[in-house]
């Protein structure tokens, strides 16, 4: 195998060469239309490209920290793949009450605060600070 790729420009050059082999195979009779030398070259280029891609660090998805209780509840609904009515059922409250809490029309009482902690693992300090 040839030397590892070090720059994005080298990677792009390798990918362009891979593309020419793929185009040749696509427009002819598949990979059997490639000569043994071309097949080996394609294999080596593919390994180089794969090694380069594997060396690129993956950045974790940055999810903003919720700033309100409504934001936190929306995040929990997203994480748990729940609709608002399903979240209300999980918390054993009516959908109307949940809606009122999420819009700020109703305050969180101690019973609901305990459920938010127990069923959704929302930090009690966050609940107290934002309720």
N, CA, C and O atoms as a printed pandas DataFrame, in Angstrom:
     atom_number atom_name residue_name chain_id  residue_number  x_coord  y_coord  z_coord
0              1         N          UNK        A               1    0.846   -1.186    0.000
1              2        CA          UNK        A               1    0.000    0.000    0.000
2              3         C          UNK        A               1    0.884    1.238    0.000
3              4         O          UNK        A               1    2.011    1.206    0.493
4              5         N          UNK        A               2    0.370    2.318   -0.550
5              6        CA          UNK        A               2    1.132    3.554   -0.605
6              7         C          UNK        A               2    1.039    4.295    0.718
7              8         O          UNK        A               2    0.366    3.852    1.648
8              9         N          UNK        A               3    1.720    5.420    0.788
9             10        CA          UNK        A               3    1.784    6.160    2.053
10            11         C          UNK        A               3    0.421    6.745    2.422
11            12         O          UNK        A               3   -0.415    6.989    1.551
12            13         N          UNK        A               4    0.205    6.968    3.719
13            14        CA          UNK        A               4   -1.080    7.511    4.169
14            15         C          UNK        A               4   -1.280    8.952    3.685
15            16         O          UNK        A               4   -0.320    9.695    3.483
16            17         N          UNK        A               5   -2.514    9.313    3.510
17            18        CA          UNK        A               5   -2.854   10.675    3.094
18            19         C          UNK        A               5   -2.688   11.613    4.283
19            20         O          UNK        A               5   -3.030   11.276    5.417
20            21         N          UNK        A               6   -2.156   12.795    3.996
21            22        CA          UNK        A               6   -1.899   13.739    5.076
22            23         C          UNK        A               6   -2.734   15.005    4.972
23            24         O          UNK        A               6   -2.962   15.679    5.977
24            25         N          UNK        A               7   -3.190   15.336    3.781
25            26        CA          UNK        A               7   -3.935   16.580    3.607
26            27         C          UNK        A               7   -5.270   16.316    2.924
27            28         O          UNK        A               7   -5.487   15.271    2.312
28            29         N          UNK        A               8   -6.148   17.290    3.049
29            30        CA          UNK        A               8   -7.444   17.178    2.389
30            31         C          UNK        A               8   -7.277   17.206    0.875
31            32         O          UNK        A               8   -8.037   16.558    0.155
32            33         N          UNK        A               9   -6.284   17.954    0.385
33            34        CA          UNK        A               9   -6.030   18.007   -1.056
34            35         C          UNK        A               9   -5.645   16.625   -1.583
35            36         O          UNK        A               9   -6.108   16.215   -2.648
36            37         N          UNK        A              10   -4.803   15.912   -0.846
37            38        CA          UNK        A              10   -4.439   14.549   -1.250
38            39         C          UNK        A              10   -5.671   13.647   -1.245
39            40         O          UNK        A              10   -5.857   12.826   -2.143
40            41         N          UNK        A              11   -6.494   13.806   -0.239
41            42        CA          UNK        A              11   -7.719   13.017   -0.133
42            43         C          UNK        A              11   -8.627   13.273   -1.335
43            44         O          UNK        A              11   -9.157   12.331   -1.926
44            45         N          UNK        A              12   -8.807   14.542   -1.697
45            46        CA          UNK        A              12   -9.661   14.884   -2.835
46            47         C          UNK        A              12   -9.107   14.312   -4.132
47            48         O          UNK        A              12   -9.862   13.858   -4.992
48            49         N          UNK        A              13   -7.794   14.334   -4.268
49            50        CA          UNK        A              13   -7.148   13.780   -5.459
50            51         C          UNK        A              13   -7.407   12.263   -5.536
51            52         O          UNK        A              13   -7.723   11.738   -6.604
52            53         N          UNK        A              14   -7.273   11.578   -4.414
53            54        CA          UNK        A              14   -7.526   10.136   -4.362
54            55         C          UNK        A              14   -8.993    9.853   -4.685
55            56         O          UNK        A              14   -9.299    8.922   -5.431
56            57         N          UNK        A              15   -9.892   10.648   -4.127
57            58        CA          UNK        A              15  -11.318   10.441   -4.380
58            59         C          UNK        A              15  -11.662   10.662   -5.854
59            60         O          UNK        A              15  -12.518    9.969   -6.403
60            61         N          UNK        A              16  -10.999   11.623   -6.493
61            62        CA          UNK        A              16  -11.228   11.861   -7.922
62            63         C          UNK        A              16  -10.770   10.655   -8.744
63            64         O          UNK        A              16  -11.435   10.258   -9.701
64            65         N          UNK        A              17   -9.638   10.084   -8.366
65            66        CA          UNK        A              17   -9.150    8.902   -9.075
66            67         C          UNK        A              17  -10.074    7.703   -8.844
67            68         O          UNK        A              17  -10.339    6.937   -9.770
68            69         N          UNK        A              18  -10.553    7.546   -7.634
69            70        CA          UNK        A              18  -11.520    6.481   -7.342
70            71         C          UNK        A              18  -12.760    6.660   -8.210
71            72         O          UNK        A              18  -13.289    5.695   -8.761
72            73         N          UNK        A              19  -13.211    7.892   -8.326
73            74        CA          UNK        A              19  -14.411    8.182   -9.120
74            75         C          UNK        A              19  -14.217    7.767  -10.577
75            76         O          UNK        A              19  -15.153    7.260  -11.195
76            77         N          UNK        A              20  -13.031    7.971  -11.136
77            78        CA          UNK        A              20  -12.799    7.564  -12.530
78            79         C          UNK        A              20  -12.944    6.050  -12.689
79            80         O          UNK        A              20  -13.513    5.576  -13.671
80            81         N          UNK        A              21  -12.425    5.295  -11.716
81            82        CA          UNK        A              21  -12.581    3.836  -11.772
82            83         C          UNK        A              21  -14.050    3.440  -11.639
83            84         O          UNK        A              21  -14.521    2.542  -12.338
84            85         N          UNK        A              22  -14.763    4.105  -10.749
85            86        CA          UNK        A              22  -16.173    3.792  -10.563
86            87         C          UNK        A              22  -16.990    4.122  -11.811
87            88         O          UNK        A              22  -17.895    3.373  -12.181
88            89         N          UNK        A              23  -16.672    5.239  -12.454
89            90        CA          UNK        A              23  -17.363    5.612  -13.685
90            91         C          UNK        A              23  -17.103    4.578  -14.781
91            92         O          UNK        A              23  -18.016    4.193  -15.511
92            93         N          UNK        A              24  -15.860    4.138  -14.886
93            94        CA          UNK        A              24  -15.510    3.134  -15.894
94            95         C          UNK        A              24  -16.305    1.847  -15.641
95            96         O          UNK        A              24  -16.853    1.255  -16.571
96            97         N          UNK        A              25  -16.361    1.429  -14.389
97            98        CA          UNK        A              25  -17.093    0.207  -14.055
98            99         C          UNK        A              25  -18.590    0.382  -14.304
99           100         O          UNK        A              25  -19.254   -0.548  -14.762
100          101         N          UNK        A              26  -19.126    1.565  -14.006
101          102        CA          UNK        A              26  -20.552    1.826  -14.181
102          103         C          UNK        A              26  -20.945    1.823  -15.653
103          104         O          UNK        A              26  -21.989    1.283  -16.019
104          105         N          UNK        A              27  -20.119    2.420  -16.489
105          106        CA          UNK        A              27  -20.459    2.559  -17.902
106          107         C          UNK        A              27  -20.103    1.330  -18.725
107          108         O          UNK        A              27  -20.495    1.238  -19.889
108          109         N          UNK        A              28  -19.385    0.404  -18.158
109          110        CA          UNK        A              28  -19.032   -0.821  -18.877
110          111         C          UNK        A              28  -19.771   -1.997  -18.255
111          112         O          UNK        A              28  -20.966   -1.891  -17.979
112          113         N          UNK        A              29  -19.126   -3.051  -18.042
113          114        CA          UNK        A              29  -19.775   -4.270  -17.559
114          115         C          UNK        A              29  -19.529   -4.515  -16.074
115          116         O          UNK        A              29  -19.408   -5.661  -15.641
116          117         N          UNK        A              30  -19.456   -3.461  -15.314
117          118        CA          UNK        A              30  -19.212   -3.602  -13.882
118          119         C          UNK        A              30  -17.717   -3.668  -13.588
119          120         O          UNK        A              30  -16.895   -3.308  -14.430
120          121         N          UNK        A              31  -17.376   -4.124  -12.406
121          122        CA          UNK        A              31  -15.976   -4.147  -11.984
122          123         C          UNK        A              31  -15.146   -5.157  -12.757
123          124         O          UNK        A              31  -13.917   -5.090  -12.740
124          125         N          UNK        A              32  -15.797   -6.086  -13.432
125          126        CA          UNK        A              32  -15.038   -7.048  -14.250
126          127         C          UNK        A              32  -14.408   -6.365  -15.450
127          128         O          UNK        A              32  -13.509   -6.924  -16.079
128          129         N          UNK        A              33  -14.876   -5.144  -15.783
129          130        CA          UNK        A              33  -14.285   -4.410  -16.896
130          131         C          UNK        A              33  -12.953   -3.760  -16.512
131          132         O          UNK        A              33  -12.228   -3.285  -17.386
132          133         N          UNK        A              34  -12.627   -3.732  -15.233
133          134        CA          UNK        A              34  -11.343   -3.182  -14.788
134          135         C          UNK        A              34  -10.269   -4.252  -14.915
135          136         O          UNK        A              34  -10.509   -5.435  -14.673
136          137         N          UNK        A              35   -9.088   -3.810  -15.295
137          138        CA          UNK        A              35   -7.969   -4.747  -15.383
138          139         C          UNK        A              35   -7.530   -5.131  -13.974
139          140         O          UNK        A              35   -7.885   -4.437  -13.021
140          141         N          UNK        A              36   -6.777   -6.203  -13.812
141          142        CA          UNK        A              36   -6.280   -6.560  -12.471
142          143         C          UNK        A              36   -5.471   -5.435  -11.833
143          144         O          UNK        A              36   -5.544   -5.234  -10.621
144          145         N          UNK        A              37   -4.697   -4.698  -12.637
145          146        CA          UNK        A              37   -3.910   -3.574  -12.103
146          147         C          UNK        A              37   -4.825   -2.450  -11.626
147          148         O          UNK        A              37   -4.578   -1.845  -10.583
148          149         N          UNK        A              38   -5.890   -2.170  -12.397
149          150        CA          UNK        A              38   -6.845   -1.126  -12.009
150          151         C          UNK        A              38   -7.611   -1.535  -10.752
151          152         O          UNK        A              38   -7.871   -0.712   -9.874
152          153         N          UNK        A              39   -7.963   -2.797  -10.680
153          154        CA          UNK        A              39   -8.666   -3.295   -9.497
154          155         C          UNK        A              39   -7.797   -3.154   -8.261
155          156         O          UNK        A              39   -8.283   -2.736   -7.210
156          157         N          UNK        A              40   -6.536   -3.492   -8.368
157          158        CA          UNK        A              40   -5.609   -3.369   -7.235
158          159         C          UNK        A              40   -5.407   -1.907   -6.871
159          160         O          UNK        A              40   -5.361   -1.557   -5.692
160          161         N          UNK        A              41   -5.285   -1.046   -7.892
161          162        CA          UNK        A              41   -5.113    0.391   -7.637
162          163         C          UNK        A              41   -6.358    0.937   -6.925
163          164         O          UNK        A              41   -6.234    1.704   -5.971
164          165         N          UNK        A              42   -7.537    0.554   -7.375
165          166        CA          UNK        A              42   -8.780    0.995   -6.733
166          167         C          UNK        A              42   -8.837    0.518   -5.286
167          168         O          UNK        A              42   -9.247    1.272   -4.404
168          169         N          UNK        A              43   -8.433   -0.712   -5.035
169          170        CA          UNK        A              43   -8.421   -1.246   -3.670
170          171         C          UNK        A              43   -7.491   -0.427   -2.790
171          172         O          UNK        A              43   -7.857   -0.057   -1.674
172          173         N          UNK        A              44   -6.288   -0.138   -3.284
173          174        CA          UNK        A              44   -5.313    0.643   -2.499
174          175         C          UNK        A              44   -5.804    2.064   -2.246
175          176         O          UNK        A              44   -5.672    2.585   -1.138
176          177         N          UNK        A              45   -6.368    2.686   -3.271
177          178        CA          UNK        A              45   -6.888    4.047   -3.100
178          179         C          UNK        A              45   -8.035    4.063   -2.082
179          180         O          UNK        A              45   -8.135    4.970   -1.256
180          181         N          UNK        A              46   -8.886    3.056   -2.157
181          182        CA          UNK        A              46  -10.008    2.969   -1.216
182          183         C          UNK        A              46   -9.521    2.817    0.213
183          184         O          UNK        A              46  -10.075    3.424    1.129
184          185         N          UNK        A              47   -8.491    2.014    0.407
185          186        CA          UNK        A              47   -7.918    1.835    1.749
186          187         C          UNK        A              47   -7.300    3.130    2.258
187          188         O          UNK        A              47   -7.429    3.470    3.434
188          189         N          UNK        A              48   -6.622    3.857    1.357
189          190        CA          UNK        A              48   -6.040    5.147    1.761
190          191         C          UNK        A              48   -7.138    6.121    2.180
191          192         O          UNK        A              48   -7.033    6.783    3.213
192          193         N          UNK        A              49   -8.191    6.201    1.366
193          194        CA          UNK        A              49   -9.288    7.133    1.661
194          195         C          UNK        A              49   -9.968    6.744    2.972
195          196         O          UNK        A              49  -10.294    7.607    3.787
196          197         N          UNK        A              50  -10.179    5.460    3.170
197          198        CA          UNK        A              50  -10.814    4.994    4.407
198          199         C          UNK        A              50   -9.965    5.336    5.621
199          200         O          UNK        A              50  -10.494    5.788    6.637
200          201         N          UNK        A              51   -8.656    5.127    5.531
201          202        CA          UNK        A              51   -7.764    5.448    6.647
202          203         C          UNK        A              51   -7.792    6.944    6.957
203          204         O          UNK        A              51   -7.788    7.345    8.121
204          205         N          UNK        A              52   -7.820    7.762    5.911
205          206        CA          UNK        A              52   -7.870    9.210    6.102
206          207         C          UNK        A              52   -9.179    9.600    6.794
207          208         O          UNK        A              52   -9.171   10.388    7.739
208          209         N          UNK        A              53  -10.302    9.049    6.322
209          210        CA          UNK        A              53  -11.611    9.359    6.906
210          211         C          UNK        A              53  -11.698    8.897    8.355
211          212         O          UNK        A              53  -12.262    9.593    9.200
212          213         N          UNK        A              54  -11.143    7.729    8.641
213          214        CA          UNK        A              54  -11.182    7.208   10.015
214          215         C          UNK        A              54  -10.352    8.055   10.976
215          216         O          UNK        A              54  -10.608    8.059   12.180
216          217         N          UNK        A              55   -9.359    8.773   10.450
217          218        CA          UNK        A              55   -8.489    9.590   11.297
218          219         C          UNK        A              55   -9.101   10.952   11.623
219          220         O          UNK        A              55   -8.591   11.675   12.479
220          221         N          UNK        A              56  -10.185   11.300   10.947
221          222        CA          UNK        A              56  -10.827   12.595   11.198
222          223         C          UNK        A              56  -11.624   12.489   12.493
223          224         O          UNK        A              56  -12.498   11.630   12.604
224          225         N          UNK        A              57  -11.343   13.343   13.474
225          226        CA          UNK        A              57  -12.081   13.269   14.740
226          227         C          UNK        A              57  -13.534   13.685   14.535
227          228         O          UNK        A              57  -13.832   14.635   13.811
228          229         N          UNK        A              58  -14.414   12.964   15.179
229          230        CA          UNK        A              58  -15.841   13.269   15.100
230          231         C          UNK        A              58  -16.179   14.216   16.242
231          232         O          UNK        A              58  -15.937   13.924   17.413
232          233         N          UNK        A              59  -16.739   15.343   15.871
233          234        CA          UNK        A              59  -17.120   16.331   16.875
234          235         C          UNK        A              59  -18.500   15.961   17.417
235          236         O          UNK        A              59  -19.415   15.684   16.642
236          237         N          UNK        A              60  -18.654   15.955   18.726
237          238        CA          UNK        A              60  -19.971   15.633   19.275
238          239         C          UNK        A              60  -20.982   16.723   18.930
239          240         O          UNK        A              60  -20.642   17.902   18.832
240          241         N          UNK        A              61  -22.205   16.310   18.754
241          242        CA          UNK        A              61  -23.278   17.246   18.468
242          243         C          UNK        A              61  -23.490   18.138   19.688
243          244         O          UNK        A              61  -23.680   17.660   20.806
244          245         N          UNK        A              62  -23.454   19.429   19.446
245          246        CA          UNK        A              62  -23.636   20.382   20.539
246          247         C          UNK        A              62  -25.105   20.759   20.649
247          248         O          UNK        A              62  -25.638   21.466   19.794
248          249         N          UNK        A              63  -25.751   20.290   21.698
249          250        CA          UNK        A              63  -27.145   20.628   21.953
250          251         C          UNK        A              63  -27.153   21.730   23.001
251          252         O          UNK        A              63  -26.585   21.572   24.081
252          253         N          UNK        A              64  -27.800   22.850   22.678
253          254        CA          UNK        A              64  -27.798   23.946   23.653
254          255         C          UNK        A              64  -28.467   23.537   24.963
255          256         O          UNK        A              64  -29.433   22.774   24.973
256          257         N          UNK        A              65  -27.943   24.049   26.047
257          258        CA          UNK        A              65  -28.505   23.770   27.363
258          259         C          UNK        A              65  -29.843   24.496   27.493
259          260         O          UNK        A              65  -29.925   25.698   27.238
260          261         N          UNK        A              66  -30.881   23.775   27.886
261          262        CA          UNK        A              66  -32.190   24.427   28.052
262          263         C          UNK        A              66  -32.111   25.563   29.069
263          264         O          UNK        A              66  -31.465   25.439   30.110
264          265         N          UNK        A              67  -32.773   26.661   28.752
265          266        CA          UNK        A              67  -32.763   27.830   29.626
266          267         C          UNK        A              67  -34.071   28.005   30.381
267          268         O          UNK        A              67  -34.149   28.802   31.316
268          269         N          UNK        A              68  -35.092   27.268   29.982
269          270        CA          UNK        A              68  -36.389   27.358   30.651
270          271         C          UNK        A              68  -36.911   25.941   30.893
271          272         O          UNK        A              68  -36.415   24.978   30.309
272          273         N          UNK        A              69  -37.903   25.829   31.749
273          274        CA          UNK        A              69  -38.519   24.528   32.001
274          275         C          UNK        A              69  -39.207   24.026   30.732
275          276         O          UNK        A              69  -39.194   22.830   30.445
276          277         N          UNK        A              70  -39.801   24.938   29.982
277          278        CA          UNK        A              70  -40.437   24.570   28.726
278          279         C          UNK        A              70  -39.413   23.982   27.755
279          280         O          UNK        A              70  -39.680   22.973   27.102
280          281         N          UNK        A              71  -38.245   24.615   27.661
281          282        CA          UNK        A              71  -37.172   24.094   26.808
282          283         C          UNK        A              71  -36.739   22.701   27.266
283          284         O          UNK        A              71  -36.510   21.815   26.443
284          285         N          UNK        A              72  -36.630   22.514   28.570
285          286        CA          UNK        A              72  -36.213   21.221   29.117
286          287         C          UNK        A              72  -37.252   20.150   28.791
287          288         O          UNK        A              72  -36.896   19.033   28.412
288          289         N          UNK        A              73  -38.519   20.482   28.935
289          290        CA          UNK        A              73  -39.571   19.520   28.628
290          291         C          UNK        A              73  -39.590   19.197   27.130
291          292         O          UNK        A              73  -39.817   18.050   26.745
292          293         N          UNK        A              74  -39.355   20.189   26.303
293          294        CA          UNK        A              74  -39.281   19.954   24.853
294          295         C          UNK        A              74  -38.102   19.042   24.516
295          296         O          UNK        A              74  -38.219   18.157   23.669
296          297         N          UNK        A              75  -36.976   19.260   25.177
297          298        CA          UNK        A              75  -35.806   18.409   24.962
298          299         C          UNK        A              75  -36.109   16.968   25.382
299          300         O          UNK        A              75  -35.776   16.024   24.666
300          301         N          UNK        A              76  -36.733   16.808   26.528
301          302        CA          UNK        A              76  -37.077   15.460   27.002
302          303         C          UNK        A              76  -38.047   14.773   26.045
303          304         O          UNK        A              76  -37.927   13.574   25.792
304          305         N          UNK        A              77  -39.019   15.537   25.509
305          306        CA          UNK        A              77  -39.952   14.947   24.549
306          307         C          UNK        A              77  -39.194   14.480   23.302
307          308         O          UNK        A              77  -39.478   13.409   22.764
308          309         N          UNK        A              78  -38.238   15.278   22.849
309          310        CA          UNK        A              78  -37.434   14.902   21.688
310          311         C          UNK        A              78  -36.608   13.654   21.988
311          312         O          UNK        A              78  -36.591   12.715   21.193
312          313         N          UNK        A              79  -35.932   13.642   23.117
313          314        CA          UNK        A              79  -35.080   12.509   23.476
314          315         C          UNK        A              79  -35.870   11.218   23.610
315          316         O          UNK        A              79  -35.413   10.153   23.195
316          317         N          UNK        A              80  -37.053   11.318   24.190
317          318        CA          UNK        A              80  -37.869   10.135   24.430
318          319         C          UNK        A              80  -38.847    9.844   23.288
319          320         O          UNK        A              80  -39.611    8.879   23.334
320          321         N          UNK        A              81  -38.804   10.710   22.254
321          322        CA          UNK        A              81  -39.695   10.557   21.094
322          323         C          UNK        A              81  -41.159   10.525   21.519
323          324         O          UNK        A              81  -41.924    9.645   21.125
324          325         N          UNK        A              82  -41.521   11.508   22.331
325          326        CA          UNK        A              82  -42.884   11.602   22.844
326          327         C          UNK        A              82  -43.574   12.839   22.285
327          328         O          UNK        A              82  -42.942   13.860   22.015
328          329         N          UNK        A              83  -44.874   12.719   22.122
329          330        CA          UNK        A              83  -45.698   13.887   21.818
330          331         C          UNK        A              83  -46.099   14.493   23.153
331          332         O          UNK        A              83  -45.949   13.868   24.203
332          333         N          UNK        A              84  -46.605   15.707   23.100
333          334        CA          UNK        A              84  -46.963   16.393   24.342
334          335         C          UNK        A              84  -48.012   15.603   25.118
335          336         O          UNK        A              84  -47.939   15.522   26.345
336          337         N          UNK        A              85  -48.981   15.022   24.423
337          338        CA          UNK        A              85  -50.017   14.249   25.130
338          339         C          UNK        A              85  -49.415   12.997   25.779
339          340         O          UNK        A              85  -49.873   12.565   26.836
340          341         N          UNK        A              86  -48.376   12.409   25.139
341          342        CA          UNK        A              86  -47.713   11.236   25.713
342          343         C          UNK        A              86  -46.910   11.612   26.950
343          344         O          UNK        A              86  -46.871   10.865   27.928
344          345         N          UNK        A              87  -46.267   12.787   26.898
345          346        CA          UNK        A              87  -45.530   13.260   28.065
346          347         C          UNK        A              87  -46.493   13.518   29.216
347          348         O          UNK        A              87  -46.193   13.193   30.364
348          349         N          UNK        A              88  -47.648   14.101   28.911
349          350        CA          UNK        A              88  -48.647   14.354   29.949
350          351         C          UNK        A              88  -49.074   13.037   30.596
351          352         O          UNK        A              88  -49.210   12.958   31.817
352          353         N          UNK        A              89  -49.283   12.014   29.784
353          354        CA          UNK        A              89  -49.678   10.709   30.319
354          355         C          UNK        A              89  -48.560   10.126   31.186
355          356         O          UNK        A              89  -48.827    9.553   32.242
356          357         N          UNK        A              90  -47.325   10.272   30.747
357          358        CA          UNK        A              90  -46.189    9.773   31.530
358          359         C          UNK        A              90  -46.116   10.466   32.888
359          360         O          UNK        A              90  -45.807    9.839   33.902
360          361         N          UNK        A              91  -46.403   11.761   32.893
361          362        CA          UNK        A              91  -46.352   12.530   34.140
362          363         C          UNK        A              91  -47.657   12.424   34.932
363          364         O          UNK        A              91  -47.764   12.970   36.030
364          365         N          UNK        A              92  -48.631   11.733   34.383
365          366        CA          UNK        A              92  -49.924   11.531   35.016
366          367         C          UNK        A              92  -50.627   12.866   35.298
367          368         O          UNK        A              92  -51.178   13.088   36.376
368          369         N          UNK        A              93  -50.587   13.744   34.285
369          370        CA          UNK        A              93  -51.314   15.012   34.347
370          371         C          UNK        A              93  -52.079   15.156   33.032
371          372         O          UNK        A              93  -51.823   14.428   32.073
372          373         N          UNK        A              94  -53.006   16.087   32.998
373          374        CA          UNK        A              94  -53.779   16.284   31.768
374          375         C          UNK        A              94  -52.922   17.022   30.731
375          376         O          UNK        A              94  -52.027   17.786   31.094
376          377         N          UNK        A              95  -53.194   16.798   29.468
377          378        CA          UNK        A              95  -52.475   17.545   28.424
378          379         C          UNK        A              95  -52.652   19.054   28.569
379          380         O          UNK        A              95  -51.744   19.825   28.258
380          381         N          UNK        A              96  -53.814   19.466   29.039
381          382        CA          UNK        A              96  -54.059   20.900   29.246
382          383         C          UNK        A              96  -53.132   21.463   30.316
383          384         O          UNK        A              96  -52.550   22.533   30.145
384          385         N          UNK        A              97  -53.000   20.737   31.417
385          386        CA          UNK        A              97  -52.118   21.196   32.492
386          387         C          UNK        A              97  -50.668   21.275   32.005
387          388         O          UNK        A              97  -49.964   22.241   32.299
388          389         N          UNK        A              98  -50.226   20.263   31.263
389          390        CA          UNK        A              98  -48.855   20.288   30.738
390          391         C          UNK        A              98  -48.671   21.487   29.814
391          392         O          UNK        A              98  -47.653   22.177   29.877
392          393         N          UNK        A              99  -49.643   21.728   28.970
393          394        CA          UNK        A              99  -49.575   22.873   28.061
394          395         C          UNK        A              99  -49.461   24.175   28.839
395          396         O          UNK        A              99  -48.676   25.053   28.479
396          397         N          UNK        A             100  -50.239   24.300   29.902
397          398        CA          UNK        A             100  -50.199   25.507   30.725
398          399         C          UNK        A             100  -48.842   25.666   31.409
399          400         O          UNK        A             100  -48.331   26.781   31.515
400          401         N          UNK        A             101  -48.256   24.568   31.871
401          402        CA          UNK        A             101  -46.930   24.623   32.494
402          403         C          UNK        A             101  -45.895   25.049   31.450
403          404         O          UNK        A             101  -45.026   25.877   31.723
404          405         N          UNK        A             102  -46.003   24.473   30.254
405          406        CA          UNK        A             102  -45.012   24.772   29.209
406          407         C          UNK        A             102  -45.115   26.194   28.685
407          408         O          UNK        A             102  -44.122   26.759   28.225
408          409         N          UNK        A             103  -46.315   26.784   28.748
409          410        CA          UNK        A             103  -46.468   28.167   28.286
410          411         C          UNK        A             103  -46.291   29.186   29.407
411          412         O          UNK        A             103  -46.329   30.392   29.164
412          413         N          UNK        A             104  -46.094   28.700   30.648
413          414        CA          UNK        A             104  -45.887   29.600   31.774
414          415         C          UNK        A             104  -47.172   30.103   32.404
415          416         O          UNK        A             104  -47.131   30.982   33.264
416          417         N          UNK        A             105  -48.303   29.567   31.997
417          418        CA          UNK        A             105  -49.586   29.996   32.564
418          419         C          UNK        A             105  -49.869   29.341   33.905
419          420         O          UNK        A             105  -50.716   29.809   34.666
420          421         N          UNK        A             106  -49.159   28.255   34.194
421          422        CA          UNK        A             106  -49.363   27.546   35.457
422          423         C          UNK        A             106  -47.989   27.241   36.056
423          424         O          UNK        A             106  -47.053   26.874   35.347
424          425         N          UNK        A             107  -47.893   27.398   37.354
425          426        CA          UNK        A             107  -46.651   27.093   38.071
426          427         C          UNK        A             107  -46.570   25.605   38.370
427          428         O          UNK        A             107  -47.582   24.905   38.409
428          429         N          UNK        A             108  -45.360   25.142   38.577
429          430        CA          UNK        A             108  -45.123   23.745   38.929
430          431         C          UNK        A             108  -45.310   23.592   40.431
431          432         O          UNK        A             108  -44.680   24.304   41.213
432          433         N          UNK        A             109  -46.172   22.666   40.837
433          434        CA          UNK        A             109  -46.337   22.410   42.269
434          435         C          UNK        A             109  -45.342   21.321   42.686
435          436         O          UNK        A             109  -44.650   20.755   41.840
436          437         N          UNK        A             110  -45.273   21.033   43.972
437          438        CA          UNK        A             110  -44.306   20.080   44.501
438          439         C          UNK        A             110  -44.521   18.680   43.920
439          440         O          UNK        A             110  -43.557   17.973   43.625
440          441         N          UNK        A             111  -45.795   18.280   43.757
441          442        CA          UNK        A             111  -46.105   16.956   43.224
442          443         C          UNK        A             111  -45.567   16.805   41.792
443          444         O          UNK        A             111  -44.955   15.791   41.458
444          445         N          UNK        A             112  -45.800   17.815   40.957
445          446        CA          UNK        A             112  -45.310   17.754   39.580
446          447         C          UNK        A             112  -43.780   17.837   39.545
447          448         O          UNK        A             112  -43.137   17.183   38.724
448          449         N          UNK        A             113  -43.213   18.627   40.424
449          450        CA          UNK        A             113  -41.749   18.728   40.480
450          451         C          UNK        A             113  -41.135   17.359   40.785
451          452         O          UNK        A             113  -40.125   16.979   40.193
452          453         N          UNK        A             114  -41.754   16.623   41.715
453          454        CA          UNK        A             114  -41.259   15.277   42.037
454          455         C          UNK        A             114  -41.367   14.353   40.829
455          456         O          UNK        A             114  -40.463   13.555   40.580
456          457         N          UNK        A             115  -42.452   14.448   40.083
457          458        CA          UNK        A             115  -42.618   13.608   38.892
458          459         C          UNK        A             115  -41.606   13.956   37.800
459          460         O          UNK        A             115  -41.079   13.074   37.121
460          461         N          UNK        A             116  -41.345   15.250   37.644
461          462        CA          UNK        A             116  -40.351   15.669   36.649
462          463         C          UNK        A             116  -38.983   15.073   36.977
463          464         O          UNK        A             116  -38.239   14.657   36.089
464          465         N          UNK        A             117  -38.673   15.044   38.257
465          466        CA          UNK        A             117  -37.411   14.456   38.694
466          467         C          UNK        A             117  -37.423   12.939   38.546
467          468         O          UNK        A             117  -36.485   12.364   37.995
468          469         N          UNK        A             118  -38.470   12.292   39.030
469          470        CA          UNK        A             118  -38.519   10.833   39.051
470          471         C          UNK        A             118  -38.687   10.220   37.662
471          472         O          UNK        A             118  -38.047    9.215   37.352
472          473         N          UNK        A             119  -39.526   10.803   36.837
473          474        CA          UNK        A             119  -39.842   10.187   35.547
474          475         C          UNK        A             119  -38.994   10.694   34.402
475          476         O          UNK        A             119  -38.810    9.992   33.408
476          477         N          UNK        A             120  -38.466   11.922   34.528
477          478        CA          UNK        A             120  -37.677   12.491   33.435
478          479         C          UNK        A             120  -36.231   12.761   33.823
479          480         O          UNK        A             120  -35.430   13.181   32.987
480          481         N          UNK        A             121  -35.894   12.525   35.080
481          482        CA          UNK        A             121  -34.528   12.745   35.586
482          483         C          UNK        A             121  -34.063   14.190   35.381
483          484         O          UNK        A             121  -32.896   14.445   35.086
484          485         N          UNK        A             122  -34.999   15.127   35.542
485          486        CA          UNK        A             122  -34.629   16.540   35.473
486          487         C          UNK        A             122  -34.062   16.926   36.830
487          488         O          UNK        A             122  -34.657   16.630   37.866
488          489         N          UNK        A             123  -32.927   17.579   36.821
489          490        CA          UNK        A             123  -32.239   17.978   38.044
490          491         C          UNK        A             123  -33.169   18.844   38.905
491          492         O          UNK        A             123  -33.722   19.831   38.420
492          493         N          UNK        A             124  -33.340   18.477   40.173
493          494        CA          UNK        A             124  -34.223   19.254   41.054
494          495         C          UNK        A             124  -33.830   20.730   41.131
495          496         O          UNK        A             124  -34.697   21.600   41.221
496          497         N          UNK        A             125  -32.539   21.010   41.097
497          498        CA          UNK        A             125  -32.101   22.412   41.146
498          499         C          UNK        A             125  -32.601   23.165   39.915
499          500         O          UNK        A             125  -32.997   24.326   40.014
500          501         N          UNK        A             126  -32.583   22.510   38.765
501          502        CA          UNK        A             126  -33.088   23.138   37.540
502          503         C          UNK        A             126  -34.594   23.419   37.669
503          504         O          UNK        A             126  -35.075   24.491   37.302
504          505         N          UNK        A             127  -35.309   22.441   38.191
505          506        CA          UNK        A             127  -36.758   22.599   38.378
506          507         C          UNK        A             127  -37.043   23.777   39.300
507          508         O          UNK        A             127  -37.876   24.626   38.983
508          509         N          UNK        A             128  -36.359   23.834   40.437
509          510        CA          UNK        A             128  -36.597   24.936   41.389
510          511         C          UNK        A             128  -36.218   26.284   40.802
511          512         O          UNK        A             128  -36.906   27.281   41.021
512          513         N          UNK        A             129  -35.139   26.308   40.067
513          514        CA          UNK        A             129  -34.670   27.570   39.512
514          515         C          UNK        A             129  -35.595   28.087   38.408
515          516         O          UNK        A             129  -35.775   29.296   38.263
516          517         N          UNK        A             130  -36.174   27.181   37.636
517          518        CA          UNK        A             130  -36.951   27.594   36.465
518          519         C          UNK        A             130  -38.458   27.409   36.596
519          520         O          UNK        A             130  -39.201   27.717   35.664
520          521         N          UNK        A             131  -38.915   26.912   37.737
521          522        CA          UNK        A             131  -40.360   26.669   37.903
522          523         C          UNK        A             131  -41.111   27.947   38.180
523          524         O          UNK        A             131  -42.331   27.922   38.345
